[in-house]
Each structure stands twice: as structure tokens, then as C-alpha cells.
Amino acid sequence: MRQSFDDTADRSYGPRHLPLIRKAMAEQGLDGFLTPHEDEHQNEYLPAANDRLAWATGFTGSAGAAVILKDKAAIFVDGRYALQVLDQVDTGLFEVRDLVEGGVPAYLETALDRGSVVGYDPKLHSPDALERLSAAAARAGARLKPVDPNPLDRAWGAERPAQPAAAVVPHPLEFAGEASADKRRRVGESLGKAGAEAAVITAPASIAWLFNIRGGDVIRSPLPLGQAILEEDGSAILFLDPAKVSEDLPAWLGNSVTLQAPDALPAVLDAFKGRRVLVDPAQSSAWYFERLRHAGAEIVRAQDPTALPRARKNAVEVEGARQAHIRDGAALSRFLHWVSSEAQAGLPDELEVVRKLEGFREATGALKDLSFDTIAGAASNGAIVHYRPTHRLAKKLETGSLLLVDSGAQYLDGTTDVTRTIAIGEPTPEMRDRFTRVLKGHLALARVRFPAGTTGSALDGFARAPLWAAGLDYDHGTGHGVGSYLGVHEGPQRISKVPNSVALEPGMIVSNEPGYYKTGGFGIRIENLQVVTEPAEIEGGERPMLGFETLTLAPIDRRLVDKSLLTREELAQLNAYHARVLAVVGPKVPADVAEWLEGACAPIA
Amino acid sequence: MRQSFDDTADRSYGPRHLPLIRKAMAEQGLDGFLTPHEDEHQNEYLPAANDRLAWATGFTGSAGAAVILKDKAAIFVDGRYALQVLDQVDTGLFEVRDLVEGGVPAYLETALDRGSVVGYDPKLHSPDALERLSAAAARAGARLKPVDPNPLDRAWGAERPAQPAAAVVPHPLEFAGEASADKRRRVGESLGKAGAEAAVITAPASIAWLFNIRGGDVIRSPLPLGQAILEEDGSAILFLDPAKVSEDLPAWLGNSVTLQAPDALPAVLDAFKGRRVLVDPAQSSAWYFERLRHAGAEIVRAQDPTALPRARKNAVEVEGARQAHIRDGAALSRFLHWVSSEAQAGLPDELEVVRKLEGFREATGALKDLSFDTIAGAASNGAIVHYRPTHRLAKKLETGSLLLVDSGAQYLDGTTDVTRTIAIGEPTPEMRDRFTRVLKGHLALARVRFPAGTTGSALDGFARAPLWAAGLDYDHGTGHGVGSYLGVHEGPQRISKVPNSVALEPGMIVSNEPGYYKTGGFGIRIENLQVVTEPAEIEGGERPMLGFETLTLAPIDRRLVDKSLLTREELAQLNAYHARVLAVVGPKVPADVAEWLEGACAPIA
């Protein structure tokens, strides 16, 4: 088993660790310390050694922050984690506050005493975030102070796990589709347009993509932790822990890439006097900006220059994604067959559901890792958006309830992410009504055609409108970008009500995952990945339009569809999708599954 | 007649005026001069005295810019004006460039010689725009220099019209709905939250709203040109030309408003040392920022604090808008009746169409002004989005073509803006197909329900999707905000594919105006104004949803509707709208019009 069902932190963490952190703070003359969830690499999923927020508070969600003061403390989470934080964190020690509404700055403004000094680790904060935090502290008459060492790390001490050191290996051209030298030349040339001569690249996914390498430093993503400096001519310095450099790596990287140890980075930056260097404030911490400023470099604040080229998958990556999804769809169909037969009778618990699905994926022989811990939410657990089943929380399936399963896999040729919601026993009319509305939104976002320049914010509403019309909504984004054997959540494109200016371009992969959640009742989500297609003429039209090709291939539970709520167009679209699933996946599954699939994919008349 | 059909500028303007401007530039030691369309008040519609771009180039569009160098010049317009600029401007003198793609900065970067000095009038540029322009000039090794006097104004000399000086009059409470003192107290209190003690207000619409006054300085909008300084306690200084101050104005403004002449403003700003002053960089020119910086004020860059309160119409203003639209809908119905009867036979020209419509509005006895020059575009003229009929350009109506009429009125109780497209003779199947797709988008945006926090960018796609699906689109925004007896184009809300973060709130009025344009053929646009409604429960739902109440009441040409393209929901929605038009407007029109209206509003079965 790759997935563990143990709690990685618990309510005792705060009471045990907060005094240690406060002691270390006091020794460094600090009245407070800021603890974001992000680590030195702005990772979403953290190596255990960098999950400082969990160690300090017990909270294991993927976003959040804490402010630890001498006599009080607060933890900040967003709406997704409103329930989880109450379960994991000792609320006698930590006041729970909203990460988005007001957030940390509003707290600092009211909670800090005049004259107090609050420390922060400059490697853990973006320069923009720090500016807002500093302004808020100033309004309270307090100030922020960069500290090194990090007092939390000192408090953690010997108990802290080692930094990861998984081997970094080549990612072959048959999967990458473009040689690193070509990528570096192409991105290098783009630096001039941004007014820069060189770029500091620190996002692990960017490092992996640019050099066609993969690592194992972060759970669930084949990311190598490191940094790089890319020059306009495409040459580069790659900073990697020598312990991680696999034998064939130097030859793979070639002559135009110099390998150096990470402790050589500060001196390299210090030599940048007078040079125009691009740094992405959303990806690189304040530490880089401070270091380069002190060195006398001219900083060009701009988006990571690999972000868009990486997001636009090339033809080899798109074809890889198709193959990965056929493979994954076959494993998933075996799983859905099991849920629809044995599990309906045996009513196993969520852990068994997770084990089964992992087993089918493992049996493909191609599984490199899960792309995230499988969410299997039975009945009311399905309504907890970022639920992860553990020994402590797992439920058994119940007849007359729904099972929500959100899962994904890392294969060499692609990353998958799929959610299906399955009726256990007979669903209620309410469940079918909600499911069908979610399905209507999902189908609308799958079939929409749109002109070049359209952003994901402009499409988000299509997935929500059928819920809105019924006085319903869901409190998460509709779609995120997905990497190619990389992170399962990657930008810069996304489909969200949050305004963003990134146009969807051919080759970009996004998820399409509207949902509905009835707290204490059930959860519904339907998620496919889809790739933006090339602009194509439409008969009788004047302007070529982009659109989506659906990658994910697995049946959608027909028993949950109320066809009276579907238009003819929607019904035809659902039937066509199921026909495609049957045609493509049918031949890849054992006979009993194939037989079941025929029924599961039969057209709704 | 209020509307004139004369050309206000022509192709001879460039050849006649460019040498004069270059001479004035040379006398001031300048190698170039920047000429934006905007004036000192960032107006959209300009007093003749401030339409510098038209005087320099001949171009009369509502957005644009020119760069005049010693030996070359360029004019910048957006896609709306791509055709018009070729008609109005001598392209032997002015290179035509895109205002959006690259725009002025890209031109400066390539066109300026090293060491050259380009002048600008700091009262005509926003600080953000200037920053981009300065950076571009610097990349070319040139520099920008603020100049006073403006060399173009010197060149214009005695030929320049006088500055407007229309009387500024009270806007009574029965229309404004909230006393100025209450508005000022409310907005004043909000300054503290933005970290300011006072605000500089320069947008004419903000001045008008905040003090409940109206003026006549700008054609088509009852705007008073002036400036104000608002204090946290709600007291204010209002800078108005004494010649414009009507007799009863001082008493109307009350004791907490000090009236001063505009030439007193610089000295008032100079005394702001150490004070925290809010200024909106989108509304107030670089001149204010420079002046305050020199004075030692602490500038708080933030949105004009009246922008949102002004956009959220109060109950009196919303009821006023309803009444204005009933009155306007009756005038418009008389006009549509005329188009559908006499005009179909007589085939008059566009000027007669404009005269007729203005006549019906004038006959209401309540017309204060048009809200903009009526666009009556027959046949191919309808495809020119910002067309205005003139003696030179006007066409006669043609059988088998479409007539697009976009018009609006200023009444004391509200501002209207409505577009109808009418078949002249028998429409072609293509016209009906396109019209019905535009209608589907219009209906979708009229019926959508959405949660609090939703922006206009998130709704824009609903109006476009039926066109997108057919490979079609339109190159303008879908909706703009509208004032209450104020500007017909007012922010901050809008419905557009351009990302914006302004949530739609109850009381905001927006237009809903998708279109389709076949160059050289015909133009289609369907425009109603609609007001955002209070959040309301939906039966069976969980979250209250906002929505729209349609204000505009006039029939949509049924002969252009291809009902086979409409869903049952869309058909029911159109029929319900027509039933409402008939019920509300029918009793307000003469008998022959009422009889015609019955047919025009009859349900489509």
C-alpha cells in the first residue's frame, strides 16, 4: 500500500510543541513568529521535514498559516478546512480564523502590542505577502523581523525528519516530447522580451520540466527540490543536493548545464550586481529578492518563464495523457465494477475502498505513485471536501447513501485525477436531483466552445449555473491545471470564479469538477480531466473556436441521473461520452468487467 | 433637434493642425508630444474645448491617443474604431496602430530616438499610464517631460472653443433618494478603513452624486466639471467655476460644504503635508499625485470612495429608473410602430430615423437630453459598432436589410440605453439565425441567478456561448454600468471578458447587449438595461441568489426570431417579457400604437 491511513499529526501537537516554539522565540528576542504552510519551495504537498504548520498545530490541510505570539496564537484556514481544523487543532490554544476574509494581516493589526517584534523566516514567505503582513504590523505599531535560524526549526530539533534525498533521474524524451536544450533555448529567448538577462527558477515543477528530470522529494509528485539560474542563451546552473544526483544525470543534462550544490546558490546570487534578473514573486520567496537586492541586481518581477510553456503540453505529452487515461480508465472501471457488485453487498469501509482502487492501479504495472491520497468519502464523509480517510475517521458504506471517490495516478506518460460519485443501494430523489444538476454543469463545461483569449474565469459559471438556478453552489474552484507526470495541481491556468487573466491555450490540461455537498448528508463531485484543443472551424461559422477533449474515461453512475432534468443536447452528450468509454476501455478490461461496462455505458433513451 | 448630423472634425484637421503643434513643440524644446483622448476630468464624452485628439487628427472616437514626433506621428485606436479611423484621419500623416495590442508604449520603444525628449501634459494622464509610458521611453533611451503650458493648447490658440460654463443646479431628493450630507458622512466614514483622512474626488459623476448636483458641462451627461476634497467627518470643499454656481446652490450644499474657485485647488493640496489622502489613480491624473507628493502628503492609492456607493442605486433611484424606462419604452414603442409601418413603406434615411425617435422622446415632455447620440445603422452601417449617422454617411433603409437603433435618454429620474434591431422587409434565414443566437445569449444573461460575490466577468460568457457554439462572437463588452441621471457608461461594475473583481451588488444597473456584426452586411444588437435584485431564496434551494430585473420595456422583433433554435425555457422567457411590455407600456401609448403593440408582443407558440 502506498497510501497510509494513519494520522500524521493530532491535537496533542499544539500543547506539546507550542511551549517549545515560544521558548525558542524568547531566546531570539521575539514576541511572535509567523508560520505559513508553504515551505522553502512553495510546495503544496510538503516533505514531512517541512510541514512546520502541522508540527506546530496538528493541522494537516494543504493551505493555512499560524501566528504564534507569547500569550496567544491563531490558526488560519479556508472554507474547505473549516471542519477539519476543529478536529485536528486544540482550539483552547489556537483561535481559528478565516485565511481569506481578513486573514493574517487583519489579525496582526488587532492582536499585536505596540512595539512588539514578530519574527519570520524569509525563505517561507512571498515578497507580496510579506509586504501586506509588514503593513498590518506597522498599523499596530509593531514590526516584522527576518530571522535565521527559524525558531520553530530549532524547537523541532532532533525530532525533525531528515530532508528528502530521493534520486533525481532523467525523464526520457519519449514522454517529455522536447529536449531540455530546446526548452532552455526557447525560454531563454523569452527572457529578453521580459527585459531580463537571466531568470531564477525555484518552483520544483519548473525545474523538473525545464531539465527533463524527475525526483522523489515530495510525496505524490515526482518533484526534485532544487533551484536553477537560466541564462538568455539557454545555459543554466542547476542546484541539486549532490546526494540526489543519479549516475546518468550529468550526461543527460549535457554541457550547457552546470551542476552545483545548493549551498553555492547564495554566492552565485551575490555576484549578480548590475544584471537584470527575472524572479517570480508568486514562486520565489522574499529571501531571493532580498539577496538579489543586496547584491545590486536589477530585479524583474514577472511570471516564472517556464510556467506557460510547461502548461501548454506538446503533442507527445498530450498523446501520453491519452494513453495514461485509457490505462487509468481501465483500472477505474474495474474498481467501479467492484463497487457496483461486491461492495454493494459487503458494505466495506472506506479504507477497503481505497485499497481496492490502489490495487487495480498497481495491477497496471505502470503506476509510479498516486497523484494524491485517494479521497473515499462515504455518506456524510463525502460532504467534507478535502476529506482523507484514516483509521480514526473511516466509515463503512451504507445502503441508501452515496460514495464519493476522488483519486489519481502518476504514470510516466501522464498524471490523472478523476472523481466519481456512486449510489450505494437506492438513491433518494434529492440525491438524483443534485447529481443531475452537477452533471449538467459538468457537461456544459465539457462541450463549451470559446475563442482564443478566453480565460478560465469566463468559463467557470457554465459549471455552476444549473446549481445557481436552484439556489445551490459549491465552495471550491471548478478546475485546476494538471502536469505531465508532475504536480496534479499546476497553474497558471485554472477555472475559477476568482478573476484571472491567463487565457486557455491548446494543450493545457484542466480538471472539470463541479460538486454539491450536503453537510452531514452526502457529497457529489463529477471530475474529468480535459485538454484544450486547437482552434477549429465550425461549419457555418466565421471564427475558429477552441474547445475541450475529455481525457478521463470511466462511466458516470446512470442510476443517479434524472433524465427529466436533461435537455436533449445534454442527453446526447452523456450517451456519446459513455459510448466512447465503452469503445476505448471495454477492450482493456477482463470479460466480467466488460460485460458490466456495457450496461454502465448503455445509452439513456 | 438635439443631435447634429455634422462632422465635428475631418481629414483636413491633421494636415492643418499638425504643423502648428510641431511648431509649438519646437518652441518648447520638445521632440514629441503625447496626446491622449482623455481630458483633465478623465471624461468619456468631452466638451469641444477638450477634444484635443480630434483637433490634432480628425478622429472623433471615444477612446484613443496620438503620439506626435518631429518627423512622424501615430494614432492609436481600438478594434471598434478600426474602420472609422481610416475614414477620418489622414493616414499619410498618422500611422494607425492598435491601442490595446502594444499600444503607445510599444510605439515609443521603437519610434523614439536616443536622447529625445517627449512632452506630456500631466493633467491628461493617469499615473499608472505615465509609468508605463516612461518605462517604454527609457528603453528607447529617451525621456518624458511634463510641460505647462500644453503645446497643443498653444497651437489651438484663439480657434479653441471656450471652456463650458453651464449652471450647476440641485438634484432634488425625490430623485437622489439620499441627502448629500448623509452620503458624505457615509463615504467619509469609509475613508478610515482605507487608511485615509481625506479624499480627492475628481470624477465628474462622483462630484454630481456626492453633492446631489447636476451640470451641463459635458454633452449628453448632466455632469458638472469640478473637484472636491472630502474629509472623514463628511465636510467638503467643492471647487466649481463661480460662473457655474446657480443662485440656490450654496443653500442646497449647506454649511459643511465650502465652495471655492478651481484656481484655489493647488494651494489647498499644497497644505496637505503629513496628511493621508486617498486619490484614485484611475480617475485622477498624475498632476494630483505629483502635487500631493511635493506637498509631503501621504498618498493612499485606492478606488474613488464614491464609486461603489454611487453604483449601488438606492430604492428611490431604482424606482426612478423603472419610471424612466416605462416613459422611454412608450416613446420607443411609438418609434418601433413607425418603423414597422410608415418606414417600411417610405424607406427614409437614417437621419429621419434619428429625428423620429428624438421626436417621440421629446414628446414625453420629460426629456433632459439624449444619453448619447443615437446610432441608427441601416444595412452595412449597422455592422459598424460605434457608427453615428451624419449627412455624409447616412444610408436609406433598404428592403431585405436590418436596421440597428441604439439610443437612450436622460430623464431626471433615470438614464436609459436601449438597442433594437428591426427587419426592413423580409429578413434572410442568415439574419434570423444570427438574431436568434444573439437573443439566446441576451435571454441567458437576463435570467441567470448567481450568488453574492459574482463578478460581471463570470457572467459574460452566458451572453456569448450561443454565438461561440456557432463559431461567432462580437468584439465589444456585454454590459456596462449606467448612472442615475448621470453618465450612460459608469463603472466600476461591468460585464466583460476582461477580468475584473467588482462583485455585482443589488441596485447596480448594467446593460445586457450581445450582438453580431457582418462587415459590409448587417449588424444585430439587442440591449436592455437590468438592475441587480436583492438576494432571494429559491424554492428547494439553500443559498439566496441574486438576479436581474429587466428595466427596458420595448418589443423585440418577432419576425427575426427562429423559434426552432429556442429551448422551451427561452421561448417562455421571451413570451413573458413581451406580455410584461404589453401590460405596462400598452396603456401609455396612443390607440394605434397599442393595437400594433398587441401583435408585436403576442406570444410565439
HADDOCK unambig.tbl for C-alpha pairs under 7 A between the chains (distance, minus, plus):
assign (segid A and resid 449 and name CA) (segid B and resid 468 and name CA) 5.76 0.50 0.50
assign (segid A and resid 449 and name CA) (segid B and resid 469 and name CA) 5.49 0.50 0.50
assign (segid A and resid 450 and name CA) (segid B and resid 468 and name CA) 5.57 0.50 0.50
assign (segid A and resid 457 and name CA) (segid B and resid 458 and name CA) 6.05 0.50 0.50
assign (segid A and resid 458 and name CA) (segid B and resid 457 and name CA) 6.04 0.50 0.50
assign (segid A and resid 458 and name CA) (segid B and resid 458 and name CA) 5.13 0.50 0.50
assign (segid A and resid 458 and name CA) (segid B and resid 460 and name CA) 6.82 0.50 0.50
assign (segid A and resid 458 and name CA) (segid B and resid 461 and name CA) 5.82 0.50 0.50
assign (segid A and resid 458 and name CA) (segid B and resid 497 and name CA) 6.45 0.50 0.50
assign (segid A and resid 459 and name CA) (segid B and resid 461 and name CA) 6.60 0.50 0.50
assign (segid A and resid 460 and name CA) (segid B and resid 458 and name CA) 6.81 0.50 0.50
assign (segid A and resid 461 and name CA) (segid B and resid 458 and name CA) 5.83 0.50 0.50
assign (segid A and resid 461 and name CA) (segid B and resid 459 and name CA) 6.60 0.50 0.50
assign (segid A and resid 468 and name CA) (segid B and resid 449 and name CA) 5.78 0.50 0.50
assign (segid A and resid 468 and name CA) (segid B and resid 450 and name CA) 5.57 0.50 0.50
assign (segid A and resid 469 and name CA) (segid B and resid 449 and name CA) 5.51 0.50 0.50
assign (segid A and resid 470 and name CA) (segid B and resid 538 and name CA) 6.25 0.50 0.50
assign (segid A and resid 470 and name CA) (segid B and resid 541 and name CA) 5.41 0.50 0.50
assign (segid A and resid 471 and name CA) (segid B and resid 537 and name CA) 6.95 0.50 0.50
assign (segid A and resid 471 and name CA) (segid B and resid 538 and name CA) 5.33 0.50 0.50
assign (segid A and resid 471 and name CA) (segid B and resid 541 and name CA) 4.15 0.50 0.50
assign (segid A and resid 471 and name CA) (segid B and resid 542 and name CA) 5.55 0.50 0.50
assign (segid A and resid 471 and name CA) (segid B and resid 543 and name CA) 5.06 0.50 0.50
assign (segid A and resid 471 and name CA) (segid B and resid 544 and name CA) 6.14 0.50 0.50
assign (segid A and resid 471 and name CA) (segid B and resid 545 and name CA) 6.11 0.50 0.50
assign (segid A and resid 472 and name CA) (segid B and resid 541 and name CA) 5.81 0.50 0.50
assign (segid A and resid 472 and name CA) (segid B and resid 542 and name CA) 5.82 0.50 0.50
assign (segid A and resid 472 and name CA) (segid B and resid 543 and name CA) 5.84 0.50 0.50
assign (segid A and resid 497 and name CA) (segid B and resid 458 and name CA) 6.47 0.50 0.50
assign (segid A and resid 499 and name CA) (segid B and resid 499 and name CA) 5.50 0.50 0.50
assign (segid A and resid 499 and name CA) (segid B and resid 500 and name CA) 6.26 0.50 0.50
assign (segid A and resid 499 and name CA) (segid B and resid 501 and name CA) 6.17 0.50 0.50
assign (segid A and resid 500 and name CA) (segid B and resid 499 and name CA) 6.26 0.50 0.50
assign (segid A and resid 501 and name CA) (segid B and resid 499 and name CA) 6.17 0.50 0.50
assign (segid A and resid 537 and name CA) (segid B and resid 471 and name CA) 6.94 0.50 0.50
assign (segid A and resid 538 and name CA) (segid B and resid 470 and name CA) 6.24 0.50 0.50
assign (segid A and resid 538 and name CA) (segid B and resid 471 and name CA) 5.32 0.50 0.50
assign (segid A and resid 541 and name CA) (segid B and resid 470 and name CA) 5.41 0.50 0.50
assign (segid A and resid 541 and name CA) (segid B and resid 471 and name CA) 4.16 0.50 0.50
assign (segid A and resid 541 and name CA) (segid B and resid 472 and name CA) 5.82 0.50 0.50
assign (segid A and resid 542 and name CA) (segid B and resid 471 and name CA) 5.55 0.50 0.50
assign (segid A and resid 542 and name CA) (segid B and resid 472 and name CA) 5.83 0.50 0.50
assign (segid A and resid 543 and name CA) (segid B and resid 471 and name CA) 5.06 0.50 0.50
assign (segid A and resid 543 and name CA) (segid B and resid 472 and name CA) 5.84 0.50 0.50
assign (segid A and resid 544 and name CA) (segid B and resid 471 and name CA) 6.13 0.50 0.50
assign (segid A and resid 545 and name CA) (segid B and resid 471 and name CA) 6.10 0.50 0.50
